[in-house]
Amino acid sequence: MTQATVVRNISCNRVEVNDMLKRQAAAEGRTLTERLQRVLRAGLAAEGARRRTRIALPSYDLGPFLVDPHDRSAWPASGRRPGGE
């Protein structure tokens, strides 16, 4: 299992991940903290290398303003839309 896979799967089963990291740290002669830091740094570096794709947000043509948004005196006091309901 690669370090990036560990980082991606860290939210799954915390007990299994913790036990696996402890075993790997012991096998490498490192502390759990050192092993966890290496895994997290590798995951963050891999994520930073990937470029996120742009999300196309929807846009709508709602027509002209019914009231001038800069003129607060033109806003209806009741909160209802002017010229409607």
C-alpha positions as CSV (number, residue, x, y, z in Angstrom):
1,M,0.0,0.0,0.0
2,T,1.5,3.4,-1.0
3,Q,1.6,6.4,1.2
4,A,-0.8,8.3,-1.0
5,T,-3.3,5.4,-0.7
6,V,-3.0,5.6,3.1
7,V,-3.8,9.3,3.1
8,R,-6.8,8.8,0.8
9,N,-8.2,6.0,2.9
10,I,-7.5,7.6,6.3
11,S,-11.1,8.4,6.9
12,C,-12.3,4.8,6.4
13,N,-11.4,2.7,9.4
14,R,-9.2,4.7,11.8
15,V,-8.3,1.7,14.0
16,E,-7.0,-0.3,11.0
17,V,-5.1,2.7,9.7
18,N,-3.6,3.4,13.1
19,D,-2.5,-0.2,13.5
20,M,-1.0,-0.3,10.0
21,L,0.9,2.9,10.5
22,K,2.3,1.6,13.9
23,R,3.4,-1.6,12.2
24,Q,5.1,0.3,9.3
25,A,6.8,2.7,11.8
26,A,8.1,-0.2,13.8
27,A,9.4,-1.9,10.7
28,E,11.2,1.3,9.6
29,G,12.5,2.0,13.1
30,R,10.7,5.3,13.3
31,T,8.1,6.7,15.7
32,L,4.5,6.8,14.8
33,T,4.6,10.6,14.6
34,E,7.5,10.5,12.1
35,R,5.7,7.9,10.0
36,L,2.4,9.9,10.1
37,Q,4.2,13.1,9.1
38,R,5.8,11.4,6.1
39,V,2.5,9.9,5.0
40,L,0.7,13.2,5.3
41,R,3.4,15.2,3.6
42,A,3.5,12.7,0.7
43,G,-0.3,12.9,0.3
44,L,-0.3,16.7,0.4
45,A,2.5,16.9,-2.1
46,A,0.7,14.5,-4.4
47,E,-2.5,16.5,-4.1
48,G,-0.7,19.8,-4.8
49,A,0.8,18.4,-7.9
50,R,-2.6,17.6,-9.4
51,R,-4.4,20.5,-10.9
52,R,-8.0,20.7,-10.0
53,T,-10.4,21.1,-12.9
54,R,-12.6,24.1,-13.1
55,I,-16.2,23.6,-12.2
56,A,-18.7,25.3,-14.6
57,L,-21.2,27.1,-12.4
58,P,-24.7,27.7,-13.8
59,S,-25.6,31.3,-14.7
60,Y,-29.1,32.6,-15.5
61,D,-30.3,35.7,-17.4
62,L,-33.0,37.0,-15.1
63,G,-33.6,40.1,-17.1
64,P,-33.3,43.7,-15.9
65,F,-33.6,44.7,-12.2
66,L,-37.1,45.5,-11.2
67,V,-35.8,48.1,-8.7
68,D,-32.5,50.0,-8.7
69,P,-30.4,48.1,-6.2
70,H,-28.4,51.2,-5.2
71,D,-31.6,53.2,-4.4
72,R,-32.8,51.8,-1.0
73,S,-35.8,54.2,-1.0
74,A,-37.1,52.3,-4.1
75,W,-37.1,49.0,-2.3
76,P,-40.5,47.8,-1.1
77,A,-41.0,48.1,2.7
78,S,-43.1,45.0,2.9
79,G,-40.4,42.8,1.4
80,R,-42.7,41.8,-1.6
81,R,-41.5,42.1,-5.1
82,P,-42.5,45.3,-6.9
83,G,-45.0,44.8,-9.8
84,G,-45.7,41.2,-8.7
85,E,-47.5,39.1,-6.2
